[in-house]
Amino acid sequence: MRQGNDGKRYSNMPHPVKDHRGFTLIEIIAVLIIMGIITAVVVHRVWDFKIDLIAETELIKTHLRYAQGRAMNTNVIWGISLLGDTYFLFNNGNVADKVQLPGETSDIRSLASGVNVETAVISFDSWGIPHTDAAATDGQELTTGDTEEEITVSSGGDTKTITITPNTGFIP
């Protein structure tokens, strides 16, 4: 330590040389902003497929429950025919007797772009028991000895499964 003319004490160590390597605060903030934008775009694209898949799966479940309710209230066989990227409601145990689904403007409902459902026919008799044929004939019903009926809905590599419980037709 040395003492200066002003009476203050000063260190004998030389002043440190400034190191000009590294990043400025502005550069770090710019990189973080760019990373945030890229992340938001990627998450949005992935999430968009999942939203459509979830929404379409829930809507198909609702329409299956609607068909079951109509069958139990009218003593007429009602069902849903699933055809890949479309499906429709039918009655009288005949897929040619198409009925407009509630809230729809056409007899046939198209799924959202990129969403597909496996081809199947599910009908319900007056007891609400699910069948795997349009006419709900004996021998084609899902009974307690059968495994659950599973319908797969897919979009962009993701899948959702609709399960129909034997005998009761419960759709969780």
KOLMI-610854 format. One record per residue (C-alpha): residue number from 0; residue in one letter; x, y, z. Coordinates in nm, 2 decimals. Last residue first. Layout:
BEGIN
+-----+----+--------+--------+--------+
!   i ! aa !      u !      v !      w !
+-----+----+--------+--------+--------+
! NUM !  A !      X !      Y !      Z !
...
+-----+----+--------+--------+--------+
END
This chain:
BEGIN
+-----+----+--------+--------+--------+
!   i ! aa !      u !      v !      w !
+-----+----+--------+--------+--------+
! 171 !  P !  -6.57 !  -4.33 !  -2.01 !
! 170 !  I !  -6.83 !  -4.48 !  -2.26 !
! 169 !  F !  -7.07 !  -4.71 !  -2.08 !
! 168 !  G !  -7.25 !  -4.93 !  -2.33 !
! 167 !  T !  -7.39 !  -5.14 !  -2.04 !
! 166 !  N !  -7.35 !  -5.49 !  -2.18 !
! 165 !  P !  -6.98 !  -5.45 !  -2.29 !
! 164 !  T !  -6.80 !  -5.12 !  -2.21 !
! 163 !  I !  -6.73 !  -4.89 !  -2.51 !
! 162 !  T !  -6.37 !  -4.76 !  -2.51 !
! 161 !  I !  -6.27 !  -4.47 !  -2.73 !
! 160 !  T !  -5.89 !  -4.47 !  -2.78 !
! 159 !  K !  -5.68 !  -4.16 !  -2.86 !
! 158 !  T !  -5.39 !  -4.16 !  -3.10 !
! 157 !  D !  -5.09 !  -3.94 !  -3.18 !
! 156 !  G !  -4.89 !  -3.99 !  -3.50 !
! 155 !  G !  -5.03 !  -3.68 !  -3.67 !
! 154 !  S !  -5.39 !  -3.75 !  -3.58 !
! 153 !  S !  -5.56 !  -4.07 !  -3.47 !
! 152 !  V !  -5.89 !  -4.19 !  -3.33 !
! 151 !  T !  -5.90 !  -4.56 !  -3.23 !
! 150 !  I !  -6.22 !  -4.74 !  -3.14 !
! 149 !  E !  -6.21 !  -5.00 !  -2.87 !
! 148 !  E !  -6.49 !  -5.24 !  -2.80 !
! 147 !  E !  -6.44 !  -5.39 !  -2.45 !
! 146 !  T !  -6.38 !  -5.76 !  -2.43 !
! 145 !  D !  -6.67 !  -5.99 !  -2.44 !
! 144 !  G !  -6.81 !  -6.20 !  -2.16 !
! 143 !  T !  -7.01 !  -5.91 !  -2.02 !
! 142 !  T !  -7.19 !  -5.87 !  -2.35 !
! 141 !  L !  -7.12 !  -5.67 !  -2.66 !
! 140 !  E !  -7.40 !  -5.75 !  -2.90 !
! 139 !  Q !  -7.34 !  -5.92 !  -3.23 !
! 138 !  G !  -7.50 !  -6.26 !  -3.13 !
! 137 !  D !  -7.85 !  -6.12 !  -3.15 !
! 136 !  T !  -7.89 !  -5.86 !  -3.41 !
! 135 !  A !  -7.83 !  -5.49 !  -3.35 !
! 134 !  A !  -7.92 !  -5.41 !  -3.71 !
! 133 !  A !  -7.61 !  -5.19 !  -3.77 !
! 132 !  D !  -7.36 !  -5.44 !  -3.65 !
! 131 !  T !  -7.11 !  -5.43 !  -3.36 !
! 130 !  H !  -7.38 !  -5.40 !  -3.09 !
! 129 !  P !  -7.40 !  -5.19 !  -2.78 !
! 128 !  I !  -7.67 !  -5.25 !  -2.52 !
! 127 !  G !  -7.88 !  -4.94 !  -2.46 !
! 126 !  W !  -8.18 !  -5.15 !  -2.36 !
! 125 !  S !  -8.37 !  -5.04 !  -2.68 !
! 124 !  D !  -8.08 !  -5.16 !  -2.89 !
! 123 !  F !  -7.76 !  -4.96 !  -2.96 !
! 122 !  S !  -7.55 !  -4.96 !  -3.28 !
! 121 !  I !  -7.18 !  -4.93 !  -3.33 !
! 120 !  V !  -7.04 !  -4.96 !  -3.68 !
! 119 !  A !  -6.66 !  -4.94 !  -3.74 !
! 118 !  T !  -6.39 !  -4.79 !  -3.96 !
! 117 !  E !  -6.10 !  -4.65 !  -3.76 !
! 116 !  V !  -6.11 !  -4.28 !  -3.70 !
! 115 !  N !  -5.90 !  -4.01 !  -3.87 !
! 114 !  V !  -5.79 !  -3.66 !  -3.79 !
! 113 !  G !  -5.56 !  -3.47 !  -4.04 !
! 112 !  S !  -5.82 !  -3.20 !  -4.11 !
! 111 !  A !  -6.10 !  -3.21 !  -3.86 !
! 110 !  L !  -6.36 !  -3.48 !  -3.89 !
! 109 !  S !  -6.64 !  -3.47 !  -4.15 !
! 108 !  R !  -6.99 !  -3.52 !  -4.02 !
! 107 !  I !  -7.24 !  -3.68 !  -4.26 !
! 106 !  D !  -7.61 !  -3.59 !  -4.25 !
! 105 !  S !  -7.53 !  -3.22 !  -4.29 !
! 104 !  T !  -7.58 !  -2.90 !  -4.10 !
! 103 !  E !  -7.47 !  -3.03 !  -3.76 !
! 102 !  G !  -7.58 !  -2.91 !  -3.42 !
! 101 !  P !  -7.75 !  -3.24 !  -3.33 !
! 100 !  L !  -7.66 !  -3.51 !  -3.58 !
!  99 !  Q !  -7.86 !  -3.53 !  -3.89 !
!  98 !  V !  -8.02 !  -3.88 !  -3.94 !
!  97 !  K !  -7.91 !  -4.13 !  -4.20 !
!  96 !  D !  -8.14 !  -4.42 !  -4.27 !
!  95 !  A !  -7.91 !  -4.60 !  -4.52 !
!  94 !  V !  -7.71 !  -4.73 !  -4.22 !
!  93 !  N !  -8.02 !  -4.94 !  -4.13 !
!  92 !  G !  -8.09 !  -5.05 !  -3.77 !
!  91 !  N !  -8.40 !  -4.82 !  -3.76 !
!  90 !  N !  -8.17 !  -4.53 !  -3.71 !
!  89 !  F !  -7.85 !  -4.37 !  -3.84 !
!  88 !  L !  -7.59 !  -4.12 !  -3.72 !
!  87 !  F !  -7.29 !  -4.03 !  -3.94 !
!  86 !  Y !  -6.91 !  -4.05 !  -3.96 !
!  85 !  T !  -6.63 !  -3.90 !  -4.16 !
!  84 !  D !  -6.25 !  -3.92 !  -4.19 !
!  83 !  G !  -6.22 !  -4.30 !  -4.16 !
!  82 !  L !  -6.58 !  -4.42 !  -4.19 !
!  81 !  L !  -6.75 !  -4.44 !  -3.85 !
!  80 !  S !  -7.12 !  -4.55 !  -3.86 !
!  79 !  I !  -7.31 !  -4.44 !  -3.55 !
!  78 !  G !  -7.61 !  -4.62 !  -3.42 !
!  77 !  W !  -7.98 !  -4.62 !  -3.33 !
!  76 !  I !  -8.22 !  -4.91 !  -3.30 !
!  75 !  V !  -8.57 !  -4.80 !  -3.22 !
!  74 !  N !  -8.73 !  -4.84 !  -2.87 !
!  73 !  T !  -8.76 !  -4.45 !  -2.86 !
!  72 !  N !  -8.60 !  -4.35 !  -2.53 !
!  71 !  M !  -8.33 !  -4.63 !  -2.51 !
!  70 !  A !  -8.23 !  -4.59 !  -2.87 !
!  69 !  R !  -8.21 !  -4.21 !  -2.85 !
!  68 !  G !  -7.99 !  -4.23 !  -2.54 !
!  67 !  Q !  -7.75 !  -4.48 !  -2.71 !
!  66 !  A !  -7.73 !  -4.26 !  -3.02 !
!  65 !  Y !  -7.66 !  -3.95 !  -2.80 !
!  64 !  R !  -7.39 !  -4.15 !  -2.61 !
!  63 !  L !  -7.22 !  -4.23 !  -2.94 !
!  62 !  H !  -7.25 !  -3.87 !  -3.05 !
!  61 !  T !  -7.08 !  -3.75 !  -2.72 !
!  60 !  K !  -6.80 !  -4.01 !  -2.77 !
!  59 !  I !  -6.75 !  -3.89 !  -3.12 !
!  58 !  L !  -6.73 !  -3.53 !  -3.00 !
!  57 !  E !  -6.48 !  -3.62 !  -2.73 !
!  56 !  T !  -6.25 !  -3.79 !  -2.98 !
!  55 !  E !  -6.29 !  -3.49 !  -3.22 !
!  54 !  A !  -6.19 !  -3.24 !  -2.95 !
!  53 !  I !  -5.89 !  -3.45 !  -2.83 !
!  52 !  L !  -5.75 !  -3.50 !  -3.18 !
!  51 !  D !  -5.80 !  -3.14 !  -3.28 !
!  50 !  I !  -5.63 !  -3.02 !  -2.96 !
!  49 !  K !  -5.35 !  -3.27 !  -3.01 !
!  48 !  F !  -5.27 !  -3.15 !  -3.36 !
!  47 !  D !  -5.26 !  -2.79 !  -3.25 !
!  46 !  W !  -5.03 !  -2.87 !  -2.95 !
!  45 !  V !  -4.75 !  -2.99 !  -3.18 !
!  44 !  R !  -4.77 !  -2.68 !  -3.40 !
!  43 !  H !  -4.81 !  -2.44 !  -3.11 !
!  42 !  V !  -4.51 !  -2.60 !  -2.92 !
!  41 !  V !  -4.29 !  -2.56 !  -3.23 !
!  40 !  V !  -4.39 !  -2.19 !  -3.29 !
!  39 !  A !  -4.35 !  -2.10 !  -2.92 !
!  38 !  T !  -4.01 !  -2.27 !  -2.90 !
!  37 !  I !  -3.88 !  -2.08 !  -3.20 !
!  36 !  I !  -4.00 !  -1.74 !  -3.06 !
!  35 !  G !  -3.85 !  -1.81 !  -2.72 !
!  34 !  M !  -3.51 !  -1.91 !  -2.88 !
!  33 !  I !  -3.51 !  -1.58 !  -3.07 !
!  32 !  I !  -3.59 !  -1.38 !  -2.76 !
!  31 !  L !  -3.31 !  -1.56 !  -2.56 !
!  30 !  V !  -3.06 !  -1.50 !  -2.84 !
!  29 !  A !  -3.14 !  -1.13 !  -2.84 !
!  28 !  I !  -3.12 !  -1.10 !  -2.46 !
!  27 !  I !  -2.77 !  -1.26 !  -2.46 !
!  26 !  E !  -2.65 !  -1.02 !  -2.74 !
!  25 !  I !  -2.79 !  -0.72 !  -2.55 !
!  24 !  L !  -2.62 !  -0.82 !  -2.23 !
!  23 !  T !  -2.28 !  -0.84 !  -2.41 !
!  22 !  F !  -2.12 !  -1.17 !  -2.47 !
!  21 !  G !  -1.77 !  -1.29 !  -2.39 !
!  20 !  R !  -1.41 !  -1.19 !  -2.47 !
!  19 !  H !  -1.30 !  -0.83 !  -2.43 !
!  18 !  D !  -1.11 !  -0.89 !  -2.11 !
!  17 !  K !  -1.03 !  -0.55 !  -1.94 !
!  16 !  V !  -0.67 !  -0.54 !  -1.81 !
!  15 !  P !  -0.67 !  -0.52 !  -1.43 !
!  14 !  H !  -0.51 !  -0.20 !  -1.28 !
!  13 !  P !  -0.17 !  -0.27 !  -1.14 !
!  12 !  M !  -0.14 !  -0.37 !  -0.77 !
!  11 !  N !   0.03 !  -0.12 !  -0.54 !
!  10 !  S !  -0.30 !  -0.04 !  -0.37 !
!   9 !  Y !  -0.38 !   0.32 !  -0.28 !
!   8 !  R !  -0.41 !   0.49 !   0.06 !
!   7 !  K !  -0.57 !   0.83 !   0.08 !
!   6 !  G !  -0.38 !   1.13 !   0.22 !
!   5 !  D !  -0.43 !   1.35 !  -0.09 !
!   4 !  N !  -0.07 !   1.32 !  -0.18 !
!   3 !  G !  -0.10 !   0.94 !  -0.21 !
!   2 !  Q !  -0.02 !   0.68 !   0.04 !
!   1 !  R !   0.11 !   0.35 !  -0.07 !
!   0 !  M !   0.00 !   0.00 !   0.00 !
+-----+----+--------+--------+--------+
END
